Amino acid sequence: MRLVTDSDTVRRQNRGLVFSALRTAGPLTRTQLAAETGLSNASITAITQDMLGQALLTDVPDEPSAELRLRGRPAVRIGLNRHAAALALIEIDVNRARFSLVDYGGTLIDRIETNLIPGFFIQTAPLGFIEERLATLGQRNPLEFAMLRRIAISVQGILDREGDGLTWSPVAGLAGHDIAPPLTERFGVPVVLNKRGRLLAEGTRWLDPDLRDARLITIFVGSTVAMGMSASGPVLGRGEDGATEFGHMNHVPNGALCRCGTRGCIEAYAADYGVLRTAYSVPEHTAPAAQVPAAAYEDLIRRAQQGDRTATQAFNLAGRAIGYGIARLLAVSDPSHVIIVGPGARALGLMRPEIDAALAASFVCRVNGTPEVRALRDESEPIFMGLMMEALVDLDQTDFAPLAAVSARA
């Protein structure tokens, strides 16, 4: 029995290596797969033949060049079979809900997007809204939806201990509901809630090959302030990735009022409502605006760039809050890159002097040097990419890598 168990474990690991290589590099020849995984050519041939029989992989012939036509049969690459499964991906934040249906190869099949007004989920039950949108995706794409294997959800806030819902969220009305178990019962597939900040960091690494081996943190600056962390190594869903409540770290004791109800959070100074409040000299204890129009935030950036003192001071205070928050993180982490994303990325130049000053005052930075700080303008694509790849990799390793061999089943 022990030998059988060990053999099954090795087989599962080897299949997992093949999935990982194809998920990261795309279609490969069998020779390339052997080089990527470290497995022998004979093992790769046996594994891929079995996975082709299970319709998890498919042959991807190269377009024959003139040279290959002279030499004979072109090389055949192995790729993931797009039609092996489908996933539903849901992104919910304070401004928008987006529902996407993707296939096993990561190709977008269909998408439904809804703009959210403040208090939307106070008037509309979150679970009912999610079920209705998923049902619509199913009605519009019955063949693909029949292959559904996962529902993955990106949310803002603090997950409960079981990961079934949220204990707090900046999206009013979203917390306090069980979300995952009812959806699992309704659609018959695993449902996973993911913190938006961690997905942002992981998706950034998937999208930028130069960051594949980097240890980075991403900080979203916009309607909220959130952070995600992703460690170095292959981008395959490591357990040390995470998201912290960066925006709700205390910056000034008993300071400006935050949307969370606490005073002095980083977010109370650096989020769009905090910048707006400072720029217009509104008292710090005033309740934050429920929503700041994008045009109003862009106008503050323009005013500061033109030398308006109150707008400049607002971005100075935002940069100081973010800079000292990063400095605190560096005492317990050692990222090589800090990526500022969201609407605030367009204001990085305005916040940069105070961020740099805060980092320069940090003992850890004086000893180890400062990480590279850069801006990424579009945060939506990294979040979607992180959510999709997290779900696909889990499907690879949890559902498909352990499958028994076709010959064994026969």
Buried (B, 14 or more C-beta within 10 A) or exposed (E): EEEEEEEBEEBBEBBBBBBBBBBBEEBBBBEBBBBBBEBEEEBBBBBBBBBBBBEBBBEBEEEBEEEEEEEEEBEEBBBBBBBBBBBBBBBBBBBEBBBBBBBBBBEEBBEBEEEBEBEBBEEEEBBEBBBEBBEEBBEEBEEBBEBBBBBBBBBBBBBBEEBBBBEBBBBBBBBEBEBBEBBBEBBEBBBBBBBBBBBBBBBBBBBBEEBBEBBBBBBBBBBBBBBBBBBBEEBBBEEEBBBBBBBBBBBBEEBBBBBBEBBBBBBBBBBBBBBBBBBEEBEBEEEBBEBBEEEBBEBBBEBBBEEBEEBBBBBBBBBBBBBBBBBBBBEEBEBBBBBBBBBBBBBBBBBBBBBBBBBEEBEBBEEEEBBEBEBBEEBBEBBBBBBBBBBBBBBBBEBBBEBEBEEEEE
